Amino acid sequence: MALLLLILVMVLIIGGLYHLGMLRTRRPDEPPLIKGAIPWLGKALEFRNDMTAFLRKMWKKHEDIFTVQLAGRYFTFVMDPLSFEAIIQESTTKLEFTEFAEELGLRLFDYHSKVNDLQMLKKSSTKYIMGDGLAVLAQVMTENFQNVMLHNMGSVKGDRKWHQVGLFKYTHSIAFRTGYLSLFGNEPVKSKEKAQECDWEHVQELFQEFVKYDKLLPGLAYSVLSPKENIEVKRLKMMFWKRLSVKQTLQKENINGWITEQIRQRAEIGVPEHMLDRLILSLLWVSQTNTGPGCFWFLLYLMKHPEAMQAVRAEVEVVLKETGQDIKPGGPRINLPRDMLRKIPIMDSAMEETLRLRAAPILTRAVKEGVKFKMASGMDVSIRKGDRIGLFPYIAIQMNPEIVDPEVEIPSIDPNRWGFGVKQPTRDVQFRYRLRF
């Protein structure tokens, strides 16, 4: 009996050590292994504090490929851009994104289901935010954008006073309000004026809570939040589930089909209502987390480079003139037909360059089967089943020193946001604006 008990204890200890990653060693054909001093957690804290600095340090030390333990998972980072193609083209039976996305959805939004959510999301996105659906959405966003811009901003005749505010706060707020109203619709109030006021109050409160949640998200993703932060995340989730519940959402008017179709599809196959509430939170975050920061960097770079600003403005003025529109005091609102959006290559190029400089997602794949591939250098590398592979093109491609100009008086970047799309600044930039017409 004592011997059986001893064996059981030993099995439990070995199992615990294996789960913490303490027993894993590097095999001859595997990349360098970095486990860190803290079992299970590994290098998660250093990675979270400044992912780019950490990866650059590891790249310099271990060259083009290495494996790092991060909060219970092993991530193999491939830093050689010439080796990306071999990974991206690998069979989805061996490397796939769905498992990682489902794991992240559960961790960030407490959402999970047995359906193919990514396939449903892709189908709805193709229908409603591409092609003809995009043309409809652009019209709605143009109207909402102008309503938001002009709200309480001196629309009374003769009122042209200057306002001063942080550029990031301003652009993030405008983009969130516009995007939310365009996708999630308007409050069902009979009077148009009362409806707009109700919309404004609702979206203002929602935006303030969204900013709090968005800041905590990177730590939540890497499981490194403090107990106090975890309590705040739970409060925010419950608030969002209530405010964005299926019942509340479907009572709105002018909801975009991108929202309603995804709710309907899952409801028809039996996804429970409380899980649909969590789905809606994930749709809000996916649609809004990058738009505000993207607009901030776009405007800041244009303001810092007057020649670029002048070129973009001249292009827009020409297109407006071609469509018979003019910006003048008391004039009608601007209309953006689909054809007009195809005639602004300079603005489109400026936005793409902004994203090159300031968008930094990690492309992640889950290893479903043990996989072996050849690096561009000719080296054969094996990755274990259950691990993750991460590609970070921001360092390897986007910020190639041969094409990036030195920045002058541009805010530094919040290191906690690496890997989560468009980066956010560590400080705001003051600017002044007023109503011209």
Sequence and secondary structure as in RCSB ss.txt:
>XXXX:A:sequence
MALLLLILVMVLIIGGLYHLGMLRTRRPDEPPLIKGAIPWLGKALEFRNDMTAFLRKMWKKHEDIFTVQLAGRYF
TFVMDPLSFEAIIQESTTKLEFTEFAEELGLRLFDYHSKVNDLQMLKKSSTKYIMGDGLAVLAQVMTENFQNVML
HNMGSVKGDRKWHQVGLFKYTHSIAFRTGYLSLFGNEPVKSKEKAQECDWEHVQELFQEFVKYDKLLPGLAYSVL
SPKENIEVKRLKMMFWKRLSVKQTLQKENINGWITEQIRQRAEIGVPEHMLDRLILSLLWVSQTNTGPGCFWFLL
YLMKHPEAMQAVRAEVEVVLKETGQDIKPGGPRINLPRDMLRKIPIMDSAMEETLRLRAAPILTRAVKEGVKFKM
ASGMDVSIRKGDRIGLFPYIAIQMNPEIVDPEVEIPSIDPNRWGFGVKQPTRDVQFRYRLRF
>XXXX:A:secstr
 HHHHHHHHHHHHHHHHHHHTTT    TTS  EE  SSTTTBTHHHHHH HHHHHHHHHHHHTTEEEEEETTEEE
EEE  GGGHHHHHTS TTTEESHHHHHHHHHHHH    SS HHHHHHHHHHHHSSHHHHHHHHHHHHHHHHHHHH
TTSS STT    EEEEHHHHHHHHHHHHHHHHHH B   SSHHHHHHHHHHHHHHHHHHHHHHHHHHHHHHTT  
 HHHHHHHHHHHHHHHHHT HHHHHTSBS  HHHHHHHHHHHHTT  HHHHHHHHHHHHHHHHTTHHHHHHHHHH
HHHH HHHHHHHHHHHHHHHHHTT    TT       HHHHTT HHHHHHHHHHHHHHB B EEEEESS EEEE 
TTS EEEE TT EEEE HIIIIIT TTT    SS   B GGGTBSSB  BSS  EEEE    
